[in-house]
Amino acid sequence: MTLIKGFGHEFESPVPASRMFKAGIVDAHNLVPKLIPTVVTGTTILQGDGGVGSIKRTDFSDVIPFNYVTDRIDVQDEEKFIYKYTMVEGGLLGKKYEAADYEVRFEPKGNGDEGCVCRMSARYHVYDDQAFTDDDIKVGKNGLMGMYKAVEAYLLANPKAYA
């Protein structure tokens, strides 16, 4: 029997949901390696056009405890700003868990120009509750949070980007 562990996290951003989604989701494969090259060394779309059903690989520097992850995009709703994906290879998959899926939502505040609330969650179907530690979860959570904060900082510094 597998157990499910994971996390949920949210933060508010002064950047509108539409811009966060375009930069942090739709064009993340181009933007993120430029913003945090000391962590993400590259992202490649291996199959598909970058939309639902596409498979993409993200390669990491040695500051991350694994070399890469390969994900399948399950939902990419550009109207509701919802993104769901499943890890299909890499990371700790096959070592500490048998499956991992993620969801990111950018919920507009006010009329949509007043920023957004970013809600992230991850579920890991772990082999052994003791082997998959809180530190393992922390790596995933901090990695996602750091990436979206880097995107947010870029968008605040470049108000016309992804408008």
Buried (B, 14 or more C-beta within 10 A) or exposed (E): EEEEBBBEBEEEBEBBBBBBBBBBBBBBBEBBBEBBEEBBBEBEBEEEEBEBEBBBBBBBEEEBEEEBBBBBBBEBEEEEBBBBBBBBBBBBBEEBBEBBBBBBBBBBBEEEEEBBBBBBBBBBBBBEEEEBEEEBBEBBBEBBBBBBBBBBEBBEEEEEBBE
